[in-house]
């Protein structure tokens, strides 16, 4: 997945914008669109995940598929957020239908 801009990158990594901007100087794999210091940035999610894991000291015996587990957990989190939004819309539609039904019953 391609991330565009510091907000998307920071949301993906679950750190603040200023933190990930600081990490750019430490080698965070982001690319500048126009190759100037103030141009927009893009990044590939898997590259960011791999960079974070390389910088993290994993405990002895950590599972070999840790990166894949983190990616899957992130996908599940995004899916849950989409489902939550869809559920809210359905609840609002149901409330509207109930209110219309009650108005018809009174009228």
ChimeraX attribute file (.defattr): number of C-alpha atoms within 10 A of each C-alpha:
attribute: neighborCount
match mode: 1-to-1
recipient: residues
	/A:1	8
	/A:2	12
	/A:3	18
	/A:4	16
	/A:5	16
	/A:6	19
	/A:7	15
	/A:8	16
	/A:9	24
	/A:10	17
	/A:11	13
	/A:12	15
	/A:13	16
	/A:14	10
	/A:15	12
	/A:16	13
	/A:17	17
	/A:18	12
	/A:19	10
	/A:20	20
	/A:21	15
	/A:22	11
	/A:23	13
	/A:24	13
	/A:25	9
	/A:26	9
	/A:27	9
	/A:28	17
	/A:29	18
	/A:30	23
	/A:31	15
	/A:32	14
	/A:33	13
	/A:34	10
	/A:35	10
	/A:36	8
	/A:37	9
	/A:38	9
	/A:39	12
	/A:40	15
	/A:41	17
	/A:42	18
	/A:43	20
	/A:44	15
	/A:45	19
	/A:46	14
	/A:47	15
	/A:48	18
	/A:49	18
	/A:50	14
	/A:51	14
	/A:52	15
	/A:53	14
	/A:54	10
	/A:55	8
	/A:56	9
	/A:57	8
	/A:58	11
	/A:59	7
	/A:60	6
	/A:61	6
	/A:62	8
	/A:63	10
	/A:64	8
	/A:65	8
	/A:66	12
	/A:67	15
	/A:68	13
	/A:69	12
	/A:70	13
	/A:71	14
	/A:72	12
	/A:73	12
	/A:74	14
	/A:75	12
	/A:76	12
	/A:77	12
	/A:78	13
	/A:79	12
	/A:80	12
	/A:81	12
	/A:82	12
	/A:83	12
	/A:84	12
	/A:85	12
	/A:86	11
	/A:87	12
	/A:88	12
	/A:89	12
	/A:90	12
	/A:91	12
	/A:92	11
	/A:93	12
	/A:94	12
	/A:95	12
	/A:96	12
	/A:97	12
	/A:98	12
	/A:99	12
	/A:100	12
	/A:101	12
	/A:102	11
	/A:103	10
	/A:104	9
	/A:105	8
	/A:106	7
	/A:107	6
